[in-house]
Amino acid sequence: MSTLTDHDDEIDGLPPSAKFVLWVLEDEGELTQQELCDTITLPARTVRWALNRLEDEGIVESRPYTRDARKSVYTIADTDYPGS
């Protein structure tokens, strides 16, 4: 699993809400958007925007949630893969 220090360059320009979501993912591990909203005190819309921004930057990746295919689970992207 990757850590925040692996993404220092990308993190510098992020807004505080995205940094907060990233910090929670590092602390808690894989979470769905709803689990993130339940864990932190940001509105769902802000969490969704932060996750989209983090995915666009290649810092966070998502995959289908095995318990409910309508949801995705988010995790910090692994920098060991080519193209990360």
N, C-alpha and C positions, 0 to 999 in steps of 0.2 A: 504494500500500500504506500502511496505517495504521501508526503507531508507538505505543510504550507511552505516550509523553507525551500522546497523544490520548485516553487512557483513565485519566488520573491519579485522577479521582474514584472510579472503579469499583475500581481496584487497591488503594487504601488498606485496605479491609476484607478483602482476600483472605488466606488462609493462605499460609505460606512455600512450600509445595509448588506451589500454583497460580502464585505469582509466578515460581518457578523455571521451570516449564513455559512460561510466557509469555515469559520472558527468552530461553529457548532458541528458541522460535518466531520471536522478533524477530531473533535472531542467525543462525539457519539458514534461515529462510523456511518454506515449506510442508513439512510432515512428516506421515507417518502415525503412528498410535499406536505401532506397533512401532519405527519409526525414532526416535521420541522416547525410548522405553525403551532402545534401543541407544545413544543419545547421552548419556543422563543416568543417574545411579545410583539412581533411585527405582524401587520395585516397580511392575509393570504395573498393579496395582490402584490405586495412588496416582496414577499418571499418568492412568488412566481417570477417576477421581474428579475430578482437577484439570481435565481437559478438559470434563467435564460441567458443573462449576461455572462455568468460564470461558464456556462456551456459554450457560448460563442467564443469566449477567450481560450477554451480548451483546458480550463482549470478543473471543471467538474464534468463528470460524464453520467449519463443515465442509462438504465436498462429496464426492461419490463419487470414489474413486481410479480413474482411467482404466485403469490396468494390472491392477487386480483389484477388481471391483465389490463384493466382500465387505468391502472396507476403505474408510475415509474418510481424506481428507487435511485437515489442520487448518492454519488461518492466522489471523493477527490480523484482526479485522473492520475493514472500511473504514468510517470514521466519516463519509464524504462522502454515504452513502446515507441517505435519509429513514428514520427509525425506528431508526437505529443509536445 
